[in-house]
Amino acid sequence: MAHENEKIWFDGKLLPAKDAQVSVLTHALHYGTAVFEGIRAYQCPDGSSAVFRLNDHVKRLLNSAKILGFSIPHSHEELCKAIVDTLKANKLAEGYIRPLSFVGAGNLGVWPGKNPINTIIAVWSWGAYLGPEALERGIRVRTSSFTRSNVNGMMSKAKAAGNYVNSVLAKNEAVQDGYDEAIMLDTNGFVSEATGENFFIVRNGLIKTTPLTSVLDGITRDSILKIAADMGYTVVEQLFTRDEVYIADEAFFSGTAAEVTPIREVDNRTIGEGKAGPVAKALQAAFFKAAKGQDPRYAKWLTHYSF
Ligand SMILES: *Cc1c(COP(=O)(O)O)cnc(C)c1O
């Protein structure tokens, strides 16, 4: 995580982390009125560094704010440049990037009124999100007792802080019960997504993921859909049920933090052979090649930088 001497971009200025402060009367702290991104930068074998799908992440940040009904007072170009500047200022060759825009201090009623919209960008080095062994061996997950929010309750296309209360409930329950992660069902009982990852199964050679109903339009999900199609797999976006997960040959998560994480067990039922499956492994390898600039077909996804 960010240490106090690291530089944080705060409304246009790079400040030492200890000086990047807000009021305890910040609207977002009381009501969850914040939108954010999780982005990764990778060090490429040629020594350069590259931010993965920077434009798409910044576009989603601006759209998340639009869904919540506020507008971030910085342009797309300005935010892209700010992210690269923050990486350079912290001399971070590889790591995680967290832009966050939030309704600031002012009116403390529910109506955000004319409160300022503040934006920060923090960066830190971050290894495998679900632990070093997860990417290799696969993880154990449970179906959450918490339902993914109704599509007309929380806005699932917004990566909004408030939506994450649902995720924290599910994650805590899973970890307390000894699992690595939770899968949530939608309000109709179909499989939705995890607490911060999209979900895929592989069954009889077909790759399936939940359509963009109750799930976030994940950029890793989109990358996997493209990479899998380019590799010749058949991929469908289709609702599926919990029992279909139990009899899947493979299951895996996708997400910026989790990258491509295989799943070896769901609700105490072994998935496939109880280890990372061959399709998940092949997609994981292809994803890392794309993200590290080793596959020219996906060079357009990378923003290179050096310092
Ligand atoms: C961020 C997030 C994901 C993954 O999206 P990526 O763009 O791949 O990082 C999936 N689900 C939820 C709820 C998320 O917040």
The ligand as an SDF file (V2000), in Angstrom:
LIG
                    3D

 15 15  0  0  0  0  0  0  0  0999 V2000
  -13.3920   -4.0610  -10.8590 C   0  0  0  0  0  0  0  0  0  0  0  0
  -14.4110   -5.1360  -10.8330 C   0  0  0  0  0  0  0  0  0  0  0  0
  -14.3290   -6.2760  -11.6680 C   0  0  0  0  0  0  0  0  0  0  0  0
  -13.1590   -6.5130  -12.5810 C   0  0  0  0  0  0  0  0  0  0  0  0
  -13.0630   -5.5340  -13.5760 O   0  0  0  0  0  0  0  0  0  0  0  0
  -11.6820   -5.2870  -14.3270 P   0  0  0  0  0  0  0  0  0  0  0  0
  -11.9770   -4.1410  -15.2210 O   0  0  0  0  0  0  0  0  0  0  0  0
  -11.3650   -6.5210  -15.0550 O   0  0  0  0  0  0  0  0  0  0  0  0
  -10.6850   -4.9700  -13.2790 O   0  0  0  0  0  0  0  0  0  0  0  0
  -15.3680   -7.1780  -11.6240 C   0  0  0  0  0  0  0  0  0  0  0  0
  -16.4220   -7.0170  -10.8100 N   0  0  0  0  0  0  0  0  0  0  0  0
  -16.5240   -5.9590   -9.9800 C   0  0  0  0  0  0  0  0  0  0  0  0
  -17.7000   -5.8310   -9.0980 C   0  0  0  0  0  0  0  0  0  0  0  0
  -15.5260   -4.9820   -9.9740 C   0  0  0  0  0  0  0  0  0  0  0  0
  -15.6490   -3.9310   -9.1610 O   0  0  0  0  0  0  0  0  0  0  0  0
  1  2  1  0
  2  3  1  0
  2 14  2  0
  3  4  1  0
  3 10  2  0
  4  5  1  0
  5  6  1  0
  6  7  2  0
  6  8  1  0
  6  9  1  0
 10 11  1  0
 11 12  2  0
 12 13  1  0
 12 14  1  0
 14 15  1  0
M  END
$$$$
